[in-house]
Amino acid sequence: MLTFKDLQYFESIARLNSVSKAAEEQFISQPAISQSLKKTENYFGVPLFERSPSALRLTAAGAELYPRVEELLQLQNKLFSSVKTTQTYDAINIAVLPLPIYQSIFYLAKALFNQAYPNIPVNIYESSFDLPPDAEPYFFTCFSPEVNSKDRFYTKWLHQIPHLKTTEIMTDYFCLVGNQAYRHIHTPVKIDTLFSLEVIKTNPQFEEKKLLTHLKKLGFTYQKPIVYMDPISYDNIANSVQSDPSCFALLPSNFILPYLGVLTVFNFKFLMSHHYVAYNQIALHQFPQAQYFLEILLNEAQKYISSAPPTK
């Protein structure tokens, strides 16, 4: 069955002349958006794009469909706006990434809010955000786009969801952590990370040479290239670093508080990402208590930032 999402993906691919760029704009994986396009072409029974290694162009059928899809999506947005302005709210629903920083801040904000408004439910849902969160069930959504993608972030989400606004709640830095038995180890340096290696190594602020220089200053004598490990779970971080003196970890500074008793934080860090809270302005206008929840949330985020440990 063809959906508005499928048409939205088609419009994005046609406008950008690229499946990969459309996938990035729509915050969806490239295989998933390609599958959606295939479903759309099967629905209409004709190819909508001419594909070649260097270009992607609309076929005659695709060119005829494109303006009609644009008109339909504009009509959908108008309909959404007219419905949202008459909607009422009686609960605060939140979608968050399943990360400790979000859980700690949002659950604390929930507890503080419920002290003032015990009869207003606050529901927190964990989401991987493989697809954009729906603005209808959620007042607030939280996500951390990659560094230097701030402009693309705003275009991506505000283009898709009417009335969605964002506020940055913190800037995150990656820190190097390890144990005290690191000196004079003649084995390859191993680095565990919770983010994808591709994201870290393509970060313009991350320089492997500086990391090796820093390790040398700490007394680490091995000078060959670093061996990067696959991302690991939070539960295994402390055990890996404690049990293997040649194993370090690159962790977001705002995520390492639970491990300070067992990990050593070294003075090597680089900017990684920006964390945002997104909220529906219509919801805040019609539900004043939601505005109060947002104020609590921003206040707790600021406290969390100020409690981050110094590196040494």
ABEGO torsion letter per residue (X at the ends): XBBAAAAAAAAAAAAAGBAAAAAAAAGBBAAAAAAAAAAAAAAAGBBABBBBAABBBBBAAAAAAAAAAAAAAAAAAAAAAAAAAABBBABBBBBBBBBAAAAAAAAAAAAAAAAABAABBBBBBBBAGABBBBAAABABBBBBBBBGAAAAAAAAAAAABBGBBBBBABBBBBBBBBBAAABGBABBBBBBBABBAAAAAABAABBAAAAAAAAAAAGBABABBBBBBBBBBAAAAAAAAAABAABBBBBBAAAAAAAAAABBBBBBBBBABBBBBBBBAAAAAABAAAAAAAAAAAAAAAAAAAABBBBX
